[in-house]
C-alpha cells in the first residue's frame, strides 16, 4: 500500500499515511486531530540499474579529486 505525505494547515505538522491509491486525495486527519490538511507532492527514489553505469563522467574521470 502506498505511503502519502500530508501537512496540516492548522499546526503545520507533516505526517505520512498508508492508504489505497483510491483514497490518496481523501481528507486526512492529522495526528493532532485537525482536518485542514493538504497532500504533499513527494519524490520516489529508485535504486538499482538495468544497465551498468557508463565509465568516465566527473567522478569516474578524476575531476572530483579522486
PyMOL Python script that loads the backbone (N, CA, C, O; Angstrom):
from pymol import cmd

cmd.read_pdbstr("""\
ATOM      1  N   UNK A   1       0.851  -1.174   0.000  1.00  0.00           N
ATOM      2  CA  UNK A   1       0.000   0.000   0.000  1.00  0.00           C
ATOM      3  C   UNK A   1       0.897   1.239   0.000  1.00  0.00           C
ATOM      4  O   UNK A   1       1.849   1.309   0.778  1.00  0.00           O
ATOM      5  N   UNK A   2       0.608   2.210  -0.858  1.00  0.00           N
ATOM      6  CA  UNK A   2       1.442   3.416  -0.941  1.00  0.00           C
ATOM      7  C   UNK A   2       1.371   4.275   0.321  1.00  0.00           C
ATOM      8  O   UNK A   2       0.384   4.264   1.056  1.00  0.00           O
ATOM      9  N   UNK A   3       2.451   5.015   0.541  1.00  0.00           N
ATOM     10  CA  UNK A   3       2.520   5.962   1.648  1.00  0.00           C
ATOM     11  C   UNK A   3       2.449   7.374   1.069  1.00  0.00           C
ATOM     12  O   UNK A   3       3.168   7.695   0.123  1.00  0.00           O
ATOM     13  N   UNK A   4       1.593   8.207   1.630  1.00  0.00           N
ATOM     14  CA  UNK A   4       1.413   9.578   1.181  1.00  0.00           C
ATOM     15  C   UNK A   4       1.774  10.535   2.304  1.00  0.00           C
ATOM     16  O   UNK A   4       1.523  10.254   3.476  1.00  0.00           O
ATOM     17  N   UNK A   5       2.364  11.667   1.940  1.00  0.00           N
ATOM     18  CA  UNK A   5       2.739  12.691   2.917  1.00  0.00           C
ATOM     19  C   UNK A   5       1.701  13.804   2.888  1.00  0.00           C
ATOM     20  O   UNK A   5       1.226  14.209   1.827  1.00  0.00           O
ATOM     21  N   UNK A   6       1.362  14.284   4.069  1.00  0.00           N
ATOM     22  CA  UNK A   6       0.380  15.354   4.226  1.00  0.00           C
ATOM     23  C   UNK A   6       0.944  16.412   5.172  1.00  0.00           C
ATOM     24  O   UNK A   6       1.836  16.129   5.972  1.00  0.00           O
ATOM     25  N   UNK A   7       0.419  17.629   5.074  1.00  0.00           N
ATOM     26  CA  UNK A   7       0.770  18.698   6.014  1.00  0.00           C
ATOM     27  C   UNK A   7      -0.522  19.306   6.542  1.00  0.00           C
ATOM     28  O   UNK A   7      -1.469  19.561   5.798  1.00  0.00           O
ATOM     29  N   UNK A   8      -0.527  19.527   7.848  1.00  0.00           N
ATOM     30  CA  UNK A   8      -1.676  20.151   8.500  1.00  0.00           C
ATOM     31  C   UNK A   8      -1.528  21.664   8.388  1.00  0.00           C
ATOM     32  O   UNK A   8      -0.473  22.213   8.705  1.00  0.00           O
ATOM     33  N   UNK A   9      -2.565  22.323   7.946  1.00  0.00           N
ATOM     34  CA  UNK A   9      -2.530  23.780   7.819  1.00  0.00           C
ATOM     35  C   UNK A   9      -2.731  24.466   9.165  1.00  0.00           C
ATOM     36  O   UNK A   9      -2.375  25.634   9.319  1.00  0.00           O
ATOM     37  N   UNK A  10      -3.293  23.760  10.137  1.00  0.00           N
ATOM     38  CA  UNK A  10      -3.523  24.353  11.459  1.00  0.00           C
ATOM     39  C   UNK A  10      -2.261  24.337  12.311  1.00  0.00           C
ATOM     40  O   UNK A  10      -1.859  25.370  12.848  1.00  0.00           O
ATOM     41  N   UNK A  11      -1.634  23.169  12.439  1.00  0.00           N
ATOM     42  CA  UNK A  11      -0.464  23.054  13.329  1.00  0.00           C
ATOM     43  C   UNK A  11       0.853  22.919  12.564  1.00  0.00           C
ATOM     44  O   UNK A  11       1.909  22.819  13.188  1.00  0.00           O
ATOM     45  N   UNK A  12       0.817  22.913  11.236  1.00  0.00           N
ATOM     46  CA  UNK A  12       1.965  22.787  10.319  1.00  0.00           C
ATOM     47  C   UNK A  12       2.734  21.476  10.463  1.00  0.00           C
ATOM     48  O   UNK A  12       3.853  21.370   9.962  1.00  0.00           O
ATOM     49  N   UNK A  13       2.166  20.480  11.130  1.00  0.00           N
ATOM     50  CA  UNK A  13       2.820  19.170  11.243  1.00  0.00           C
ATOM     51  C   UNK A  13       2.761  18.450   9.904  1.00  0.00           C
ATOM     52  O   UNK A  13       1.746  18.494   9.208  1.00  0.00           O
ATOM     53  N   UNK A  14       3.864  17.783   9.548  1.00  0.00           N
ATOM     54  CA  UNK A  14       3.919  16.935   8.368  1.00  0.00           C
ATOM     55  C   UNK A  14       3.838  15.495   8.844  1.00  0.00           C
ATOM     56  O   UNK A  14       4.511  15.111   9.801  1.00  0.00           O
ATOM     57  N   UNK A  15       3.013  14.697   8.174  1.00  0.00           N
ATOM     58  CA  UNK A  15       2.828  13.308   8.582  1.00  0.00           C
ATOM     59  C   UNK A  15       2.580  12.446   7.363  1.00  0.00           C
ATOM     60  O   UNK A  15       2.274  12.956   6.285  1.00  0.00           O
ATOM     61  N   UNK A  16       2.712  11.136   7.531  1.00  0.00           N
ATOM     62  CA  UNK A  16       2.518  10.186   6.445  1.00  0.00           C
ATOM     63  C   UNK A  16       1.407   9.219   6.802  1.00  0.00           C
ATOM     64  O   UNK A  16       1.211   8.870   7.966  1.00  0.00           O
ATOM     65  N   UNK A  17       0.681   8.791   5.773  1.00  0.00           N
ATOM     66  CA  UNK A  17      -0.365   7.793   5.935  1.00  0.00           C
ATOM     67  C   UNK A  17      -0.224   6.741   4.852  1.00  0.00           C
ATOM     68  O   UNK A  17       0.063   7.063   3.699  1.00  0.00           O
ATOM     69  N   UNK A  18      -0.424   5.498   5.215  1.00  0.00           N
ATOM     70  CA  UNK A  18      -0.512   4.427   4.228  1.00  0.00           C
ATOM     71  C   UNK A  18      -1.988   4.253   3.921  1.00  0.00           C
ATOM     72  O   UNK A  18      -2.800   4.004   4.812  1.00  0.00           O
ATOM     73  N   UNK A  19      -2.320   4.386   2.652  1.00  0.00           N
ATOM     74  CA  UNK A  19      -3.714   4.230   2.243  1.00  0.00           C
ATOM     75  C   UNK A  19      -3.776   3.818   0.789  1.00  0.00           C
ATOM     76  O   UNK A  19      -2.825   4.040   0.040  1.00  0.00           O
ATOM     77  N   UNK A  20      -4.881   3.223   0.379  1.00  0.00           N
ATOM     78  CA  UNK A  20      -5.020   2.823  -1.031  1.00  0.00           C
ATOM     79  C   UNK A  20      -4.933   4.035  -1.952  1.00  0.00           C
ATOM     80  O   UNK A  20      -5.263   5.152  -1.551  1.00  0.00           O
ATOM     81  N   UNK A  21      -4.493   3.814  -3.177  1.00  0.00           N
ATOM     82  CA  UNK A  21      -4.388   4.906  -4.147  1.00  0.00           C
ATOM     83  C   UNK A  21      -5.740   5.582  -4.358  1.00  0.00           C
ATOM     84  O   UNK A  21      -5.795   6.789  -4.593  1.00  0.00           O
ATOM     85  N   UNK A  22      -6.812   4.831  -4.280  1.00  0.00           N
ATOM     86  CA  UNK A  22      -8.142   5.396  -4.483  1.00  0.00           C
ATOM     87  C   UNK A  22      -8.521   6.398  -3.393  1.00  0.00           C
ATOM     88  O   UNK A  22      -9.447   7.188  -3.580  1.00  0.00           O
ATOM     89  N   UNK A  23      -7.813   6.375  -2.249  1.00  0.00           N
ATOM     90  CA  UNK A  23      -8.098   7.296  -1.150  1.00  0.00           C
ATOM     91  C   UNK A  23      -7.030   8.371  -0.973  1.00  0.00           C
ATOM     92  O   UNK A  23      -7.058   9.113   0.008  1.00  0.00           O
ATOM     93  N   UNK A  24      -6.085   8.462  -1.915  1.00  0.00           N
ATOM     94  CA  UNK A  24      -4.970   9.402  -1.758  1.00  0.00           C
ATOM     95  C   UNK A  24      -5.427  10.851  -1.674  1.00  0.00           C
ATOM     96  O   UNK A  24      -4.782  11.653  -0.999  1.00  0.00           O
ATOM     97  N   UNK A  25      -6.507  11.206  -2.331  1.00  0.00           N
ATOM     98  CA  UNK A  25      -6.994  12.576  -2.316  1.00  0.00           C
ATOM     99  C   UNK A  25      -8.067  12.840  -1.275  1.00  0.00           C
ATOM    100  O   UNK A  25      -8.551  13.965  -1.145  1.00  0.00           O
ATOM    101  N   UNK A  26      -8.441  11.803  -0.532  1.00  0.00           N
ATOM    102  CA  UNK A  26      -9.469  11.965   0.501  1.00  0.00           C
ATOM    103  C   UNK A  26      -8.922  12.777   1.671  1.00  0.00           C
ATOM    104  O   UNK A  26      -7.714  12.784   1.903  1.00  0.00           O
ATOM    105  N   UNK A  27      -9.791  13.459   2.407  1.00  0.00           N
ATOM    106  CA  UNK A  27      -9.324  14.215   3.578  1.00  0.00           C
ATOM    107  C   UNK A  27      -8.557  13.324   4.551  1.00  0.00           C
ATOM    108  O   UNK A  27      -8.912  12.164   4.760  1.00  0.00           O
ATOM    109  N   UNK A  28      -7.505  13.879   5.140  1.00  0.00           N
ATOM    110  CA  UNK A  28      -6.678  13.141   6.093  1.00  0.00           C
ATOM    111  C   UNK A  28      -6.692  13.879   7.421  1.00  0.00           C
ATOM    112  O   UNK A  28      -6.580  15.105   7.458  1.00  0.00           O
ATOM    113  N   UNK A  29      -6.826  13.143   8.495  1.00  0.00           N
ATOM    114  CA  UNK A  29      -6.820  13.708   9.840  1.00  0.00           C
ATOM    115  C   UNK A  29      -5.384  13.719  10.352  1.00  0.00           C
ATOM    116  O   UNK A  29      -4.724  12.680  10.361  1.00  0.00           O
ATOM    117  N   UNK A  30      -4.890  14.892  10.781  1.00  0.00           N
ATOM    118  CA  UNK A  30      -3.521  14.972  11.289  1.00  0.00           C
ATOM    119  C   UNK A  30      -3.447  14.335  12.680  1.00  0.00           C
ATOM    120  O   UNK A  30      -4.477  14.165  13.333  1.00  0.00           O
ATOM    121  N   UNK A  31      -2.246  13.982  13.140  1.00  0.00           N
ATOM    122  CA  UNK A  31      -2.094  13.384  14.469  1.00  0.00           C
ATOM    123  C   UNK A  31      -2.634  14.266  15.591  1.00  0.00           C
ATOM    124  O   UNK A  31      -2.981  13.759  16.657  1.00  0.00           O
ATOM    125  N   UNK A  32      -2.710  15.583  15.365  1.00  0.00           N
ATOM    126  CA  UNK A  32      -3.243  16.495  16.362  1.00  0.00           C
ATOM    127  C   UNK A  32      -4.763  16.603  16.331  1.00  0.00           C
ATOM    128  O   UNK A  32      -5.359  17.309  17.145  1.00  0.00           O
ATOM    129  N   UNK A  33      -5.391  15.896  15.384  1.00  0.00           N
ATOM    130  CA  UNK A  33      -6.841  15.888  15.294  1.00  0.00           C
ATOM    131  C   UNK A  33      -7.442  16.933  14.370  1.00  0.00           C
ATOM    132  O   UNK A  33      -8.664  17.058  14.299  1.00  0.00           O
ATOM    133  N   UNK A  34      -6.614  17.682  13.665  1.00  0.00           N
ATOM    134  CA  UNK A  34      -7.107  18.723  12.761  1.00  0.00           C
ATOM    135  C   UNK A  34      -7.508  18.109  11.418  1.00  0.00           C
ATOM    136  O   UNK A  34      -6.961  17.088  11.003  1.00  0.00           O
ATOM    137  N   UNK A  35      -8.449  18.732  10.762  1.00  0.00           N
ATOM    138  CA  UNK A  35      -8.924  18.215   9.480  1.00  0.00           C
ATOM    139  C   UNK A  35      -8.480  19.043   8.280  1.00  0.00           C
ATOM    140  O   UNK A  35      -8.678  18.613   7.143  1.00  0.00           O
ATOM    141  N   UNK A  36      -7.888  20.213   8.493  1.00  0.00           N
ATOM    142  CA  UNK A  36      -7.456  21.076   7.391  1.00  0.00           C
ATOM    143  C   UNK A  36      -6.057  20.659   6.957  1.00  0.00           C
ATOM    144  O   UNK A  36      -5.063  21.251   7.377  1.00  0.00           O
ATOM    145  N   UNK A  37      -5.992  19.636   6.115  1.00  0.00           N
ATOM    146  CA  UNK A  37      -4.706  19.087   5.675  1.00  0.00           C
ATOM    147  C   UNK A  37      -4.623  19.122   4.158  1.00  0.00           C
ATOM    148  O   UNK A  37      -5.635  19.214   3.465  1.00  0.00           O
ATOM    149  N   UNK A  38      -3.408  19.047   3.664  1.00  0.00           N
ATOM    150  CA  UNK A  38      -3.161  19.039   2.233  1.00  0.00           C
ATOM    151  C   UNK A  38      -2.137  17.951   1.924  1.00  0.00           C
ATOM    152  O   UNK A  38      -1.173  17.765   2.665  1.00  0.00           O
ATOM    153  N   UNK A  39      -2.358  17.231   0.815  1.00  0.00           N
ATOM    154  CA  UNK A  39      -1.418  16.191   0.390  1.00  0.00           C
ATOM    155  C   UNK A  39      -0.210  16.857  -0.260  1.00  0.00           C
ATOM    156  O   UNK A  39      -0.357  17.765  -1.078  1.00  0.00           O
ATOM    157  N   UNK A  40       0.985  16.399   0.110  1.00  0.00           N
ATOM    158  CA  UNK A  40       2.220  16.957  -0.431  1.00  0.00           C
ATOM    159  C   UNK A  40       2.685  16.151  -1.624  1.00  0.00           C
ATOM    160  O   UNK A  40       2.439  14.948  -1.710  1.00  0.00           O
ATOM    161  N   UNK A  41       3.353  16.815  -2.537  1.00  0.00           N
ATOM    162  CA  UNK A  41       3.987  16.111  -3.644  1.00  0.00           C
ATOM    163  C   UNK A  41       5.298  15.540  -3.136  1.00  0.00           C
ATOM    164  O   UNK A  41       6.088  16.247  -2.510  1.00  0.00           O
ATOM    165  N   UNK A  42       5.526  14.284  -3.399  1.00  0.00           N
ATOM    166  CA  UNK A  42       6.743  13.634  -2.938  1.00  0.00           C
ATOM    167  C   UNK A  42       7.472  13.034  -4.119  1.00  0.00           C
ATOM    168  O   UNK A  42       6.889  12.804  -5.179  1.00  0.00           O
ATOM    169  N   UNK A  43       8.746  12.785  -3.924  1.00  0.00           N
ATOM    170  CA  UNK A  43       9.539  12.131  -4.956  1.00  0.00           C
ATOM    171  C   UNK A  43       9.830  10.708  -4.525  1.00  0.00           C
ATOM    172  O   UNK A  43       9.875  10.398  -3.335  1.00  0.00           O
ATOM    173  N   UNK A  44      10.025   9.857  -5.502  1.00  0.00           N
ATOM    174  CA  UNK A  44      10.329   8.462  -5.232  1.00  0.00           C
ATOM    175  C   UNK A  44      11.757   8.216  -5.660  1.00  0.00           C
ATOM    176  O   UNK A  44      12.135   8.522  -6.791  1.00  0.00           O
ATOM    177  N   UNK A  45      12.546   7.665  -4.766  1.00  0.00           N
ATOM    178  CA  UNK A  45      13.931   7.340  -5.099  1.00  0.00           C
ATOM    179  C   UNK A  45      13.994   5.867  -5.498  1.00  0.00           C
ATOM    180  O   UNK A  45      13.630   4.985  -4.721  1.00  0.00           O
ATOM    181  N   UNK A  46      14.450   5.621  -6.691  1.00  0.00           N
ATOM    182  CA  UNK A  46      14.614   4.255  -7.165  1.00  0.00           C
ATOM    183  C   UNK A  46      16.094   3.929  -7.169  1.00  0.00           C
ATOM    184  O   UNK A  46      16.918   4.739  -7.596  1.00  0.00           O
ATOM    185  N   UNK A  47      16.422   2.754  -6.697  1.00  0.00           N
ATOM    186  CA  UNK A  47      17.820   2.344  -6.704  1.00  0.00           C
ATOM    187  C   UNK A  47      17.987   1.170  -7.643  1.00  0.00           C
ATOM    188  O   UNK A  47      17.029   0.468  -7.969  1.00  0.00           O
ATOM    189  N   UNK A  48      19.199   0.975  -8.064  1.00  0.00           N
ATOM    190  CA  UNK A  48      19.474  -0.123  -8.971  1.00  0.00           C
ATOM    191  C   UNK A  48      19.475   0.376 -10.398  1.00  0.00           C
ATOM    192  O   UNK A  48      19.064   1.500 -10.686  1.00  0.00           O
ATOM    193  N   UNK A  49      19.940  -0.473 -11.277  1.00  0.00           N
ATOM    194  CA  UNK A  49      20.030  -0.101 -12.667  1.00  0.00           C
ATOM    195  C   UNK A  49      19.967  -1.348 -13.524  1.00  0.00           C
ATOM    196  O   UNK A  49      20.522  -2.387 -13.168  1.00  0.00           O
ATOM    197  N   UNK A  50      19.294  -1.242 -14.643  1.00  0.00           N
ATOM    198  CA  UNK A  50      19.212  -2.369 -15.563  1.00  0.00           C
ATOM    199  C   UNK A  50      20.489  -2.483 -16.374  1.00  0.00           C
ATOM    200  O   UNK A  50      20.819  -3.564 -16.862  1.00  0.00           O
ATOM    201  N   UNK A  51      21.214  -1.378 -16.525  1.00  0.00           N
ATOM    202  CA  UNK A  51      22.448  -1.379 -17.310  1.00  0.00           C
ATOM    203  C   UNK A  51      23.587  -0.882 -16.429  1.00  0.00           C
ATOM    204  O   UNK A  51      23.364  -0.116 -15.492  1.00  0.00           O
ATOM    205  N   UNK A  52      24.798  -1.314 -16.728  1.00  0.00           N
ATOM    206  CA  UNK A  52      25.931  -0.817 -15.936  1.00  0.00           C
ATOM    207  C   UNK A  52      26.123   0.679 -16.144  1.00  0.00           C
ATOM    208  O   UNK A  52      25.813   1.211 -17.210  1.00  0.00           O
ATOM    209  N   UNK A  53      26.633   1.348 -15.126  1.00  0.00           N
ATOM    210  CA  UNK A  53      26.885   2.785 -15.214  1.00  0.00           C
ATOM    211  C   UNK A  53      27.980   3.047 -16.244  1.00  0.00           C
ATOM    212  O   UNK A  53      28.942   2.286 -16.348  1.00  0.00           O
ATOM    213  N   UNK A  54      27.825   4.125 -17.000  1.00  0.00           N
ATOM    214  CA  UNK A  54      28.844   4.445 -18.003  1.00  0.00           C
ATOM    215  C   UNK A  54      30.161   4.831 -17.316  1.00  0.00           C
ATOM    216  O   UNK A  54      30.166   5.411 -16.230  1.00  0.00           O
ATOM    217  N   UNK A  55      31.254   4.503 -17.963  1.00  0.00           N
ATOM    218  CA  UNK A  55      32.554   4.884 -17.409  1.00  0.00           C
ATOM    219  C   UNK A  55      32.823   6.341 -17.768  1.00  0.00           C
ATOM    220  O   UNK A  55      32.198   6.901 -18.668  1.00  0.00           O
ATOM    221  N   UNK A  56      33.748   6.931 -17.061  1.00  0.00           N
ATOM    222  CA  UNK A  56      34.062   8.336 -17.313  1.00  0.00           C
ATOM    223  C   UNK A  56      33.174   9.227 -16.474  1.00  0.00           C
ATOM    224  O   UNK A  56      32.830   8.872 -15.347  1.00  0.00           O
ATOM    225  N   UNK A  57      32.805  10.353 -16.992  1.00  0.00           N
ATOM    226  CA  UNK A  57      31.998  11.290 -16.220  1.00  0.00           C
ATOM    227  C   UNK A  57      32.855  12.006 -15.213  1.00  0.00           C
ATOM    228  O   UNK A  57      34.070  11.805 -15.191  1.00  0.00           O
ATOM    229  N   UNK A  58      32.274  12.823 -14.389  1.00  0.00           N
ATOM    230  CA  UNK A  58      33.022  13.626 -13.452  1.00  0.00           C
ATOM    231  C   UNK A  58      33.826  12.765 -12.477  1.00  0.00           C
ATOM    232  O   UNK A  58      35.056  12.789 -12.499  1.00  0.00           O
ATOM    233  N   UNK A  59      33.154  12.025 -11.643  1.00  0.00           N
ATOM    234  CA  UNK A  59      33.883  11.265 -10.617  1.00  0.00           C
ATOM    235  C   UNK A  59      34.656  10.081 -11.204  1.00  0.00           C
ATOM    236  O   UNK A  59      35.703   9.696 -10.682  1.00  0.00           O
ATOM    237  N   UNK A  60      34.139   9.513 -12.282  1.00  0.00           N
ATOM    238  CA  UNK A  60      34.865   8.418 -12.919  1.00  0.00           C
ATOM    239  C   UNK A  60      36.058   8.912 -13.731  1.00  0.00           C
ATOM    240  O   UNK A  60      36.973   8.144 -14.030  1.00  0.00           O
ATOM    241  N   UNK A  61      36.044  10.201 -14.086  1.00  0.00           N
ATOM    242  CA  UNK A  61      37.108  10.761 -14.894  1.00  0.00           C
ATOM    243  C   UNK A  61      38.186  11.449 -14.073  1.00  0.00           C
ATOM    244  O   UNK A  61      39.179  11.915 -14.631  1.00  0.00           O
ATOM    245  N   UNK A  62      38.013  11.522 -12.766  1.00  0.00           N
ATOM    246  CA  UNK A  62      39.044  12.078 -11.909  1.00  0.00           C
ATOM    247  C   UNK A  62      38.947  13.560 -11.638  1.00  0.00           C
ATOM    248  O   UNK A  62      39.827  14.101 -10.968  1.00  0.00           O
ATOM    249  N   UNK A  63      37.911  14.259 -12.128  1.00  0.00           N
ATOM    250  CA  UNK A  63      37.826  15.689 -11.905  1.00  0.00           C
ATOM    251  C   UNK A  63      37.351  16.030 -10.483  1.00  0.00           C
ATOM    252  O   UNK A  63      37.368  17.198 -10.094  1.00  0.00           O
ATOM    253  N   UNK A  64      36.933  15.037  -9.716  1.00  0.00           N
ATOM    254  CA  UNK A  64      36.467  15.274  -8.342  1.00  0.00           C
ATOM    255  C   UNK A  64      37.615  15.135  -7.339  1.00  0.00           C
ATOM    256  O   UNK A  64      37.383  15.174  -6.131  1.00  0.00           O
ATOM    257  N   UNK A  65      38.797  14.979  -7.803  1.00  0.00           N
ATOM    258  CA  UNK A  65      39.943  14.817  -6.930  1.00  0.00           C
ATOM    259  C   UNK A  65      40.134  13.378  -6.499  1.00  0.00           C
ATOM    260  O   UNK A  65      40.923  13.103  -5.595  1.00  0.00           O
ATOM    261  N   UNK A  66      39.419  12.445  -7.135  1.00  0.00           N
ATOM    262  CA  UNK A  66      39.512  11.056  -6.706  1.00  0.00           C
ATOM    263  C   UNK A  66      40.243  10.184  -7.593  1.00  0.00           C
ATOM    264  O   UNK A  66      40.376   8.992  -7.316  1.00  0.00           O
TER     265      UNK A  66
END
""", "prot")
cmd.dss("prot")
cmd.show_as("cartoon", "prot")
cmd.util.cbc("prot")
cmd.orient("prot")
